[in-house]
Amino acid sequence: MITVSEVQRRMRELYGHRDSRRGPERTLLWLISEVGEVADAVVKNRSGGIEEEMADVLAWLASLANVLDIDLERAFSSKYGDGCPRCASKPCNCPEG
């Protein structure tokens, strides 16, 4: 299995030079585009396509985090590591809505 930190490291190794030149705004646009491709794959029920597009979303999220110098694993653990950030339960007991 791969960790979030490993995903981020791989993206930095593969594309860090391009990502830093592109900058955060243009990297964000790529991420948004990939999220749109996930939505399209879900709506069209393309199961293999969904997995591939989700991998792209993760890759672009890691690239954006690299450009912004954010440790995604630490950020995620800080917010969700102890349960739901609102009710602190595992599983979440917040009212649905």
C-alpha positions in Angstrom: 0.0 0.0 0.0 1.1 3.5 -0.6 0.8 6.3 1.9 -0.4 9.8 1.3 3.1 11.1 1.9 4.4 8.7 -0.7 1.9 9.9 -3.2 3.0 13.4 -2.6 6.7 12.5 -2.8 6.2 10.7 -6.1 4.3 13.6 -7.6 7.1 15.9 -6.5 9.7 13.7 -8.1 7.8 13.2 -11.3 6.3 16.7 -11.9 7.6 19.0 -9.2 9.6 21.1 -11.6 6.6 21.6 -13.9 4.2 22.1 -11.0 6.3 24.9 -9.5 6.6 26.7 -12.8 2.8 26.3 -13.4 2.0 27.7 -9.9 -0.9 27.2 -7.6 -3.7 28.8 -9.7 -3.0 26.8 -12.8 -2.4 23.6 -10.8 -5.8 24.1 -9.1 -7.5 24.4 -12.5 -6.0 21.0 -13.5 -7.4 19.5 -10.3 -10.8 21.0 -10.9 -10.7 19.6 -14.4 -9.9 16.1 -13.1 -12.8 16.3 -10.6 -15.1 17.1 -13.5 -13.8 14.0 -15.3 -14.6 11.9 -12.2 -18.1 13.3 -12.3 -18.5 12.6 -16.0 -17.3 9.0 -15.4 -19.7 8.5 -12.5 -22.6 9.9 -14.5 -21.8 7.7 -17.5 -21.2 4.7 -15.2 -17.7 4.0 -16.6 -16.3 1.9 -13.7 -12.8 1.6 -15.0 -12.7 5.2 -16.0 -13.8 6.2 -12.5 -10.8 4.6 -10.9 -8.4 6.2 -13.4 -9.9 9.6 -12.9 -9.9 9.3 -9.1 -6.2 8.5 -9.3 -5.7 11.7 -11.4 -7.6 13.7 -8.8 -5.3 12.4 -6.1 -2.3 13.1 -8.2 -3.3 16.7 -8.9 -4.3 17.2 -5.2 -0.8 16.1 -4.2 0.7 18.4 -6.8 -1.3 21.3 -5.5 -0.2 20.5 -2.0 3.4 20.4 -3.1 3.2 23.8 -4.8 1.6 25.2 -1.6 4.1 23.4 0.7 1.3 21.5 2.5 1.9 18.1 4.0 -1.4 16.4 3.1 -0.9 13.5 5.5 -0.3 15.8 8.4 -3.2 18.0 7.4 -5.6 15.1 7.1 -4.5 13.5 10.4 -4.9 16.8 12.1 -8.4 17.3 10.9 -9.8 13.8 10.8 -7.5 11.7 12.9 -9.6 11.8 16.1 -13.0 11.3 14.4 -15.5 13.7 12.9 -14.2 17.2 13.2 -17.7 18.5 14.3 -18.9 15.8 16.7 -15.6 14.0 17.4 -17.4 10.6 17.0 -16.3 7.5 15.1 -18.5 7.0 13.1 -19.9 10.5 12.7 -23.1 11.2 14.7 -23.9 14.6 13.2 -27.4 15.0 11.9 -27.6 14.4 8.1 -28.7 17.2 6.0 
